[in-house]
């Protein structure tokens, strides 16, 4: 089995001390997963490109496990997909089937041991697992596994799922039965690709909170691909077949693909933030590209909060489709006012103090001749803490904008996520503690308006009840244990305590 190269102590030090350890002022997606069953194809290389297309879902670590009969070849390391792999490494990952993962940590610290795929030894051979999502019952699951004398090498819930399946295999079950049994002990959000010596599994939790799609590659009917988004299929020329459904397991072997609906009460609650921001605009969800959905959000935003202005600009890249929609609906000219440096990435080198003080310029640079003397509507997909928004507004004013009106193509984020998005605790979310007027004052805009919750959901054209929008409402579709809640819902606890005191 091929092992990963460990990071040097200097790299670890740089990681902990450089700017990339600082929290970005955006919600961060957890992970991207990819799996392929294609005998005769270069599965490692196809997985590499699939992960390359899913890089936006996690930039911390990447890994590929390739299955060649009973052998598993695994390579994983910290960094971007293009930094972790090269031609010679991929050449050492032969096989007929592979799974891959690109990670942004939500559970478990940022270190090489927590990179995925997770690998577990069982009586039937090795199992490799890649996970997008977050379990909410890790304490309970850990206790269950400890009672079975299971050992852990990482701090991730993903490894716990793999160990849970391995434990069921070791108790005498076959792969399929073992996996279905293990999922009975898992609560939370999980989209999984699982490699075994005899086949590939794709699984979604009963609420389907995180996406997972199935594609076919080549003319052979038994060559299947699994990916977090359809853009992961497009890059390798695979055809989109359908989504893995909530509470479904697909089992892909040399006999083809079989489907098992294992949850007694599946109820789709797809994360609405996948559609607003996380997934790539060229990916398809709910039968249209997310670019088209984001255009609709912008149109709806203009209907709800029109303002007199000269130009509409978007915050690159995620705010641009909604900005174009706002422009189309309002008749206000769309322009590019901010240019993004797409090659900043995650540098190990600290910017100088003067560079930090200049704010956002490493990533976004304003076009002064476009903005000078203009009343500007700037459209973004969300405001989490407000720090980046304030810097952007200042940069626009410094470039000569006479008025800055901010429009947000989602409602105010008031609650943290427990299902696989890395969010601050509630007291750090600006909309949880401040009114829209107070936020406008803090970020320095002439006016601020958010899209309504109703407008956001109606723009999907789907049943509004089929989405999770807990970050806007606090209505969590999967029960959160009290201990887990306390870790992020501090503000709610404080408010309840204050009410008790005043009574």
C-alpha positions as CSV (number, residue, x, y, z in Angstrom):
1,X,0.0,0.0,0.0
2,X,1.3,3.4,-0.9
3,X,1.4,5.9,2.1
4,X,1.3,9.7,2.1
5,X,4.3,11.9,2.7
6,X,4.2,13.6,6.1
7,X,4.5,17.3,6.3
8,X,7.8,18.7,7.6
9,X,7.8,20.4,11.0
10,X,8.4,23.7,9.2
11,X,5.3,23.3,7.1
12,X,3.3,22.4,10.2
13,X,4.6,25.6,11.9
14,X,3.9,27.7,8.9
15,X,0.4,26.3,8.8
16,X,-0.3,27.3,12.3
17,X,1.2,30.7,12.2
18,X,0.4,32.1,8.8
19,X,-2.6,33.9,7.7
20,X,-4.3,30.9,6.3
21,X,-5.2,29.7,9.8
22,X,-7.3,32.8,10.2
23,X,-11.0,32.2,9.7
24,X,-12.3,33.6,6.4
25,X,-15.4,35.8,6.5
26,X,-17.5,33.3,4.6
27,X,-19.1,30.0,5.5
28,X,-16.8,27.2,4.3
29,X,-17.9,24.0,2.6
30,X,-16.8,20.8,4.3
31,X,-15.6,18.5,1.5
32,X,-15.9,17.2,-2.0
33,X,-16.2,13.4,-2.7
34,X,-15.7,11.4,-5.9
35,X,-15.8,7.7,-6.8
36,X,-15.5,5.8,-10.0
37,X,-15.9,2.1,-11.0
38,X,-14.4,1.7,-14.4
39,X,-12.4,-1.4,-15.1
40,X,-9.8,-0.8,-17.9
41,X,-9.7,3.0,-17.3
42,X,-7.0,5.1,-15.6
43,X,-9.2,5.5,-12.5
44,X,-6.7,7.4,-10.4
45,X,-6.2,10.1,-13.2
46,X,-10.0,10.4,-13.6
47,X,-10.4,10.8,-9.9
48,X,-7.7,13.5,-9.9
49,X,-9.6,15.5,-12.4
50,X,-12.9,14.9,-10.6
51,X,-11.4,16.3,-7.4
52,X,-9.8,19.2,-9.4
53,X,-13.4,20.2,-10.4
54,X,-14.5,19.9,-6.8
55,X,-11.6,21.9,-5.4
56,X,-13.9,24.7,-4.3
57,X,-15.5,22.4,-1.7
58,X,-12.2,22.1,0.3
59,X,-8.7,23.3,-0.1
60,X,-7.0,21.8,2.9
61,X,-6.1,18.3,1.9
62,X,-6.7,15.8,-0.8
63,X,-6.5,12.0,-1.2
64,X,-7.2,9.1,-3.5
65,X,-7.6,5.4,-2.8
66,X,-7.4,3.0,-5.7
67,X,-8.6,-0.6,-5.5
68,X,-6.7,-3.3,-7.5
69,X,-8.3,-6.5,-6.5
70,X,-7.6,-7.0,-2.8
71,X,-4.9,-4.3,-2.8
72,X,-5.5,-0.7,-1.9
73,X,-3.1,2.0,-3.1
74,X,-3.6,5.2,-1.0
75,X,-2.1,8.7,-1.3
76,X,-3.2,11.7,0.7
77,X,-1.5,14.9,1.8
78,X,-2.1,18.5,2.8
79,X,-2.6,21.1,0.1
80,X,-4.6,21.7,-3.1
81,X,-5.3,18.7,-5.5
82,X,-2.7,20.1,-8.0
83,X,-0.1,20.3,-5.2
84,X,-0.7,16.9,-3.7
85,X,-0.7,14.8,-6.9
86,X,1.6,14.6,-10.0
87,X,1.9,12.1,-12.9
88,X,4.3,9.8,-11.0
89,X,2.2,9.6,-7.9
90,X,-1.0,8.9,-10.0
91,X,1.0,6.1,-11.8
92,X,1.4,4.3,-8.5
93,X,-2.3,4.2,-7.9
94,X,-3.5,1.4,-10.3
95,X,-6.8,-0.3,-10.1
96,X,-10.3,-0.7,-11.5
97,X,-12.0,1.5,-9.0
98,X,-11.1,4.6,-6.9
99,X,-12.5,7.1,-4.5
100,X,-11.2,10.6,-3.8
101,X,-11.7,13.4,-1.3
102,X,-10.9,17.1,-1.0
103,X,-11.2,18.4,2.5
104,X,-12.1,21.4,4.5
105,X,-12.1,20.5,8.2
106,X,-15.3,20.8,10.2
107,X,-14.6,18.0,12.7
108,X,-11.0,17.1,13.6
109,X,-8.1,19.5,13.4
110,X,-6.3,20.6,10.3
111,X,-3.6,17.9,10.1
112,X,-2.4,15.1,7.8
113,X,-3.8,12.3,10.0
114,X,-7.3,13.6,9.4
115,X,-7.0,13.8,5.6
116,X,-9.3,11.4,3.7
117,X,-10.1,8.8,2.4
118,X,-10.2,7.0,5.8
119,X,-8.9,3.5,5.6
120,X,-10.1,0.6,7.8
121,X,-8.9,-3.1,7.8
122,X,-11.7,-5.7,8.1
123,X,-12.0,-9.5,7.8
124,X,-13.2,-9.0,4.2
125,X,-10.3,-6.7,3.2
126,X,-9.7,-3.0,3.3
127,X,-12.5,-0.3,3.2
128,X,-11.9,3.3,2.1
129,X,-14.4,6.0,2.9
130,X,-14.7,9.7,1.8
131,X,-17.3,11.8,3.6
132,X,-19.0,15.1,3.0
133,X,-21.1,16.3,5.9
134,X,-21.1,16.2,9.7
135,X,-22.5,13.7,12.2
136,X,-24.3,15.2,15.2
137,X,-24.1,12.1,17.4
138,X,-20.3,11.5,17.4
139,X,-20.2,11.2,21.2
140,X,-22.8,8.4,21.2
141,X,-21.3,6.7,18.2
142,X,-17.8,6.8,19.8
143,X,-19.2,5.1,23.0
144,X,-20.9,2.4,20.9
145,X,-17.6,1.7,19.0
146,X,-15.5,1.7,22.2
147,X,-17.8,-0.9,23.7
148,X,-17.0,-3.0,20.6
149,X,-13.2,-2.5,21.4
150,X,-12.6,-0.4,18.3
151,X,-9.5,1.8,18.0
152,X,-9.3,5.3,16.5
153,X,-6.3,6.9,14.8
154,X,-7.9,10.3,14.0
155,X,-10.4,12.8,15.5
156,X,-12.9,12.7,12.6
157,X,-16.5,11.6,12.4
158,X,-15.6,10.2,9.0
159,X,-13.3,7.6,10.5
160,X,-16.0,6.7,13.0
161,X,-18.4,5.9,10.1
162,X,-15.7,3.7,8.4
163,X,-14.9,1.9,11.7
164,X,-18.7,1.4,12.4
165,X,-19.0,-0.4,9.0
166,X,-15.8,-2.3,9.6
167,X,-17.1,-3.4,13.0
168,X,-20.3,-4.8,11.4
169,X,-18.2,-6.6,8.8
170,X,-16.1,-8.2,11.6
171,X,-19.2,-9.3,13.4
172,X,-20.0,-11.6,10.4
173,X,-21.9,-9.4,8.0
174,X,-21.2,-8.9,4.3
175,X,-20.4,-5.4,2.9
176,X,-23.9,-4.3,2.1
177,X,-25.6,-5.5,5.2
178,X,-22.7,-4.2,7.3
179,X,-23.0,-0.7,5.8
180,X,-26.8,-0.5,6.2
181,X,-26.5,-1.7,9.8
182,X,-23.8,0.9,10.6
183,X,-25.9,3.8,9.2
184,X,-28.5,3.0,11.9
185,X,-26.0,4.3,14.4
186,X,-25.3,7.5,12.4
187,X,-27.2,10.7,12.8
188,X,-26.5,13.9,10.9
189,X,-25.5,14.8,7.4
190,X,-23.5,12.4,5.3
191,X,-22.9,11.9,1.6
192,X,-20.4,9.1,1.3
193,X,-18.4,7.2,-1.3
194,X,-17.1,3.9,0.0
195,X,-14.6,1.6,-1.8
196,X,-14.4,-2.1,-1.0
197,X,-12.5,-5.0,-2.7
198,X,-15.7,-6.0,-4.5
199,X,-17.6,-2.8,-5.2
200,X,-18.3,0.9,-4.8
201,X,-21.0,2.5,-2.6
202,X,-22.6,5.9,-2.8
203,X,-24.8,6.9,0.2
204,X,-26.9,9.8,1.3
205,X,-28.4,10.4,4.8
206,X,-32.2,10.2,5.0
207,X,-32.5,14.0,4.6
208,X,-30.0,14.3,1.7
209,X,-28.5,17.5,3.2
210,X,-25.3,17.3,1.2
211,X,-25.5,16.5,-2.5
212,X,-24.3,13.4,-4.4
213,X,-24.8,12.6,-8.0
214,X,-24.4,9.5,-10.3
215,X,-22.9,9.5,-13.8
216,X,-21.9,7.1,-16.4
217,X,-18.6,7.2,-18.3
218,X,-17.9,5.6,-21.7
219,X,-20.2,3.3,-23.6
220,X,-19.8,0.4,-21.2
221,X,-22.9,0.2,-19.0
222,X,-21.0,-0.9,-15.9
223,X,-18.7,2.2,-15.7
224,X,-20.2,4.5,-13.1
225,X,-19.1,7.7,-11.4
226,X,-20.2,9.3,-8.1
227,X,-19.5,13.0,-7.3
228,X,-20.6,15.7,-5.0
229,X,-21.7,17.9,-8.0
230,X,-22.3,17.4,-11.7
231,X,-19.2,19.6,-12.5
232,X,-17.2,16.6,-11.2
233,X,-18.8,14.5,-14.0
234,X,-18.5,17.1,-16.7
235,X,-14.7,17.4,-16.4
236,X,-14.1,13.7,-17.3
237,X,-16.8,13.5,-20.0
238,X,-19.3,11.5,-17.8
239,X,-23.0,11.8,-18.4
240,X,-25.2,12.8,-15.5
241,X,-27.7,10.0,-14.7
242,X,-29.4,11.1,-11.5
243,X,-29.0,12.1,-7.9
244,X,-28.4,9.6,-5.2
245,X,-31.7,10.0,-3.3
246,X,-32.0,10.8,0.4
247,X,-31.8,7.5,2.4
248,X,-30.5,5.6,-0.6
249,X,-27.4,3.4,-1.0
250,X,-26.2,2.6,-4.6
251,X,-24.0,-0.5,-4.8
252,X,-21.8,-0.7,-7.9
253,X,-20.1,-4.0,-8.8
254,X,-19.1,-5.9,-11.9
255,X,-22.8,-6.9,-12.1
256,X,-23.9,-3.2,-12.5
257,X,-25.6,-0.8,-10.1
258,X,-28.2,-1.8,-7.5
259,X,-30.2,0.6,-5.4
260,X,-31.3,0.1,-1.7
261,X,-33.6,2.6,0.0
262,X,-32.6,1.8,3.6
263,X,-34.3,4.7,5.5
264,X,-37.9,4.1,6.7
265,X,-38.7,7.9,6.5
266,X,-36.5,9.7,4.0
267,X,-37.4,13.4,3.6
268,X,-35.2,15.6,1.4
269,X,-33.7,18.7,3.2
270,X,-31.0,19.8,0.7
271,X,-28.9,22.6,2.2
272,X,-30.1,25.8,0.5
273,X,-26.6,27.3,0.9
274,X,-25.3,24.7,-1.6
275,X,-27.5,26.4,-4.1
276,X,-26.8,30.0,-3.0
277,X,-23.1,29.8,-2.7
278,X,-21.2,26.5,-2.2
279,X,-21.7,24.5,-5.3
280,X,-20.2,25.7,-8.6
281,X,-22.5,27.8,-10.8
282,X,-22.2,25.2,-13.7
283,X,-23.4,22.4,-11.5
284,X,-27.0,21.2,-11.9
285,X,-29.3,21.0,-8.9
286,X,-33.1,20.8,-9.0
287,X,-33.0,20.4,-12.8
288,X,-31.2,23.7,-13.6
289,X,-27.7,25.1,-13.4
290,X,-27.0,27.0,-10.2
291,X,-26.1,30.0,-12.3
292,X,-29.7,30.1,-13.4
293,X,-31.0,29.9,-9.9
294,X,-28.6,32.6,-8.7
295,X,-29.8,34.9,-11.6
296,X,-33.4,34.4,-10.2
297,X,-32.2,35.3,-6.7
298,X,-30.8,38.6,-8.1
299,X,-34.1,39.3,-10.0
300,X,-36.1,38.7,-6.8
301,X,-33.7,40.8,-4.8
302,X,-34.3,43.7,-7.2
303,X,-38.1,43.3,-6.9
304,X,-37.8,43.4,-3.1
305,X,-35.2,46.1,-2.6
306,X,-34.8,48.4,-5.6
307,X,-32.6,51.5,-5.2
308,X,-31.7,54.4,-7.5
309,X,-28.1,53.8,-8.7
310,X,-25.8,54.1,-11.7
311,X,-24.2,50.6,-11.8
312,X,-24.6,47.2,-10.3
313,X,-21.5,45.1,-9.4
314,X,-21.1,41.7,-7.9
315,X,-18.5,40.5,-5.4
316,X,-16.4,37.9,-7.4
317,X,-17.1,35.2,-8.0
318,X,-20.1,34.0,-6.0
319,X,-22.0,37.3,-6.1
320,X,-21.8,37.9,-9.8
321,X,-24.8,35.8,-11.1
322,X,-27.1,37.5,-8.6
323,X,-25.7,40.9,-9.6
324,X,-26.5,40.2,-13.2
325,X,-30.0,39.2,-12.3
326,X,-30.4,42.3,-10.2
327,X,-29.3,44.4,-13.2
328,X,-31.6,42.6,-15.6
329,X,-34.6,43.1,-13.4
330,X,-33.8,46.7,-12.4
331,X,-32.5,48.0,-15.7
332,X,-29.5,49.4,-13.9
333,X,-26.3,48.9,-15.9
334,X,-24.1,45.9,-14.8
335,X,-20.4,46.5,-14.6
336,X,-17.3,44.8,-13.2
337,X,-16.1,47.0,-10.4
338,X,-13.9,44.5,-8.5
339,X,-11.3,42.2,-10.1
340,X,-10.4,39.0,-8.3
341,X,-6.8,37.7,-8.2
342,X,-7.6,34.0,-8.8
343,X,-4.0,32.8,-7.9
344,X,-3.7,34.0,-4.3
345,X,-4.7,30.6,-2.9
346,X,-3.4,29.7,0.5
347,X,0.1,31.1,0.9
348,X,2.5,30.1,3.7
349,X,4.0,33.6,3.5
350,X,2.5,36.2,5.8
351,X,1.5,39.5,4.1
352,X,3.3,42.5,5.5
353,X,1.5,44.7,8.1
354,X,0.9,47.5,5.5
355,X,-0.6,44.9,3.1
356,X,-2.9,43.7,5.8
357,X,-4.0,47.2,6.5
358,X,-4.8,47.8,2.8
359,X,-7.6,45.2,3.4
360,X,-8.8,43.1,0.6
361,X,-6.4,44.0,-2.2
362,X,-4.6,40.7,-2.2
363,X,-7.8,39.1,-3.4
364,X,-10.0,41.9,-4.8
365,X,-8.9,45.1,-6.5
366,X,-11.4,47.9,-7.4
367,X,-11.5,49.4,-10.9
368,X,-11.3,53.2,-10.1
369,X,-12.3,54.4,-13.5
370,X,-15.5,52.3,-13.4
371,X,-16.4,53.4,-9.9
372,X,-15.4,57.1,-9.9
373,X,-18.4,59.3,-9.3
374,X,-20.9,56.4,-9.4
375,X,-23.8,55.4,-7.1
376,X,-23.1,51.7,-6.8
377,X,-25.2,48.7,-5.9
378,X,-22.9,45.8,-4.8
379,X,-24.4,42.3,-4.6
380,X,-23.0,39.5,-2.5
381,X,-24.4,36.1,-1.6
382,X,-24.1,36.5,2.2
383,X,-22.7,38.4,5.2
384,X,-21.4,36.2,8.0
385,X,-19.3,38.3,10.3
386,X,-19.2,41.5,8.2
387,X,-15.4,42.0,8.3
388,X,-14.9,41.5,4.6
389,X,-18.0,43.5,3.6
390,X,-16.6,46.5,5.6
391,X,-13.3,46.3,3.8
392,X,-15.0,46.0,0.3
393,X,-17.2,49.0,1.0
394,X,-14.2,51.1,2.1
395,X,-12.3,50.1,-1.0
396,X,-15.2,51.1,-3.2
397,X,-15.4,54.5,-1.5
398,X,-11.7,55.0,-1.7
399,X,-12.0,54.3,-5.5
400,X,-14.5,57.2,-5.8
401,X,-17.9,55.6,-5.4
402,X,-20.3,58.4,-4.2
403,X,-22.9,55.9,-2.8
404,X,-22.6,52.3,-1.9
405,X,-25.8,50.2,-1.5
406,X,-25.3,46.5,-0.5
407,X,-27.8,43.9,-1.5
408,X,-27.5,40.3,-0.3
409,X,-29.0,37.4,-2.2
410,X,-29.9,35.4,0.9
411,X,-31.6,36.2,4.2
412,X,-29.5,37.1,7.3
413,X,-27.4,34.2,8.7
414,X,-28.5,34.0,12.4
415,X,-27.7,30.4,13.3
416,X,-24.7,28.1,13.0
417,X,-24.7,24.9,10.9
418,X,-24.2,21.5,12.5
419,X,-24.4,19.5,9.2
420,X,-21.0,20.0,7.5
421,X,-20.5,23.7,7.0
422,X,-17.8,25.4,9.1
423,X,-19.6,28.3,10.8
424,X,-18.8,30.5,13.7
425,X,-20.6,30.1,17.0
426,X,-23.8,32.1,17.0
427,X,-22.4,35.1,19.0
428,X,-19.9,35.6,16.1
429,X,-22.6,35.9,13.4
430,X,-23.3,39.6,12.9
431,X,-27.0,39.2,12.0
432,X,-27.6,37.2,15.2
433,X,-26.7,40.2,17.4
434,X,-27.4,43.2,15.2
435,X,-30.4,44.7,13.2
436,X,-30.1,45.3,9.5
437,X,-29.7,49.0,10.3
438,X,-26.9,48.4,12.7
439,X,-25.1,46.1,10.2
440,X,-25.4,48.8,7.6
441,X,-23.8,51.3,9.9
442,X,-21.1,48.9,10.9
443,X,-20.0,48.0,7.3
444,X,-20.4,51.6,6.2
445,X,-23.1,51.4,3.4
446,X,-25.7,53.9,2.5
447,X,-28.3,51.1,2.5
448,X,-28.4,47.4,3.1
449,X,-31.1,44.8,2.2
450,X,-31.3,41.1,2.3
451,X,-33.4,38.7,0.2
452,X,-36.5,37.4,2.0
453,X,-36.6,33.8,3.1
454,X,-39.7,33.3,1.1
455,X,-38.2,34.8,-2.0
456,X,-35.1,32.6,-1.7
457,X,-37.2,29.4,-1.4
458,X,-39.8,30.4,-4.1
459,X,-37.0,31.0,-6.6
460,X,-36.1,27.3,-6.4
461,X,-39.4,26.4,-8.1
462,X,-39.4,23.4,-5.7
463,X,-41.3,22.5,-2.6
464,X,-39.9,25.0,0.1
465,X,-40.1,22.2,2.7
466,X,-37.5,20.1,0.8
467,X,-34.6,22.4,1.8
468,X,-32.7,22.9,5.0
469,X,-32.5,26.6,5.8
470,X,-31.6,26.3,9.5
471,X,-28.8,28.9,9.2
472,X,-31.5,31.5,8.6
473,X,-34.3,30.2,10.9
474,X,-32.8,28.0,13.6
475,X,-35.2,25.2,12.5
476,X,-32.9,22.2,12.4
477,X,-34.3,19.2,10.5
478,X,-32.1,16.7,12.4
479,X,-32.3,16.7,16.2
480,X,-29.1,18.3,17.7
481,X,-28.0,16.8,21.0
482,X,-27.8,19.4,23.8
483,X,-24.1,19.1,24.4
484,X,-23.4,19.7,20.6
485,X,-25.9,22.6,20.6
486,X,-24.1,24.3,23.5
487,X,-20.9,24.4,21.5
488,X,-22.3,26.9,19.0
489,X,-25.6,28.2,20.2
490,X,-24.1,30.2,23.1
491,X,-26.0,33.3,22.3
492,X,-29.4,31.5,22.5
493,X,-28.4,30.1,25.9
494,X,-27.4,33.6,27.1
495,X,-30.7,35.1,25.9
496,X,-32.7,32.3,27.7
497,X,-30.7,32.9,30.9
498,X,-31.4,36.6,30.7
499,X,-35.1,36.0,30.3
500,X,-35.1,33.7,33.3
501,X,-33.3,36.4,35.4
502,X,-35.7,39.2,34.3
503,X,-38.7,37.0,35.2
